[in-house]
Amino acid sequence: MVDGRVVVQVRHRGSIAIGKNVVIQSRARSNLMGMTGPAIFDCLRDGRITIGDNTGCSSTVFSSRSSIVVGRNVKIGGNVRVYDHDFHAGDYLARRDYEQDVAQCKSAPVVIGDDVFIGANAIILKGVTIGDRSIIGAGSVVSLKEIPPDSLVVGNPARVVRKLTTAAGS
């Protein structure tokens, strides 16, 4: 289900796969938390975006040059950004030339496990794997490469602050 405007851009050999019962909210009245723009799905080069069943997001931006995989039953808060690349080269000389800038732009897959909750305005950066059932606090900037399952992660830069327990007692 989509509520509002969604921007979809797939270039070259990129692809987007969206599971069953996915909700994409992209309109101010669909989520009153203060969304700043439309949901955006952007695949550059060979970028792939895969969204699992029963996942929901609000004005989320997904930008992929390699791979972003979102598991099942994931809740993604308003204005979250998920980037599997740096957008530009780290070397200022390379940034002066478009071809070199593109060639030297670093990219690494992002994997978001099942039943994860990502709070509003969080940013997930390249190479991050978020374990199942974890919570990412609002406004966190996640560059920590491996987040164990059942973790509470907060801050800028984000860090694991504690292990979560479930109703089943894990």
Phi, psi and omega in degrees: 000135177239132176238104181110190183273134177236132178261124179237126180222117180234121181242154177057239184254022180293165179205154177230131176233125182240128183286189180280149175058034176274137179244126178240109179263130188213035182213138185308321182283347179277342178206115188274015183280359177101049181295143186258351181181185181286162169291141182229130174242111187233115178250115178258144179053242182262019184301142178230135175237126179233124181244125183282167181305148172061030179260149179227145179211155182230115179051038180279144173250122173248122177232119188232132167251340178236282183200131170238121178239122177249128183288196180270151174060036181266139176247120182243115184293171183300139173068018177291144178241132178233114183235127177260017181207170183268354183075322181218162177293153176284333182278121183298329179292321177296324180295342179285339182241122185307310183298317178293321179302311179296315183295327184263003177291124181278144181215146175205142184302150172246132177233125178245119186290182180287149173061026178277147172240124179245119183290162183306143173065015175285156177233125178252122186258171186306145174079006183273137170239123180253121182291157180309144173066011179281160177237130176253120183295153179304137177076003181290148174245108189260110173240354176299121192292321186231110177257118182296156174304152175061040180251145169259123186237129180216159168105178177220103000287149183293146175216156177285125180256337175190165175271139180270150173245151181251171178302332179281354175088013181287000000 
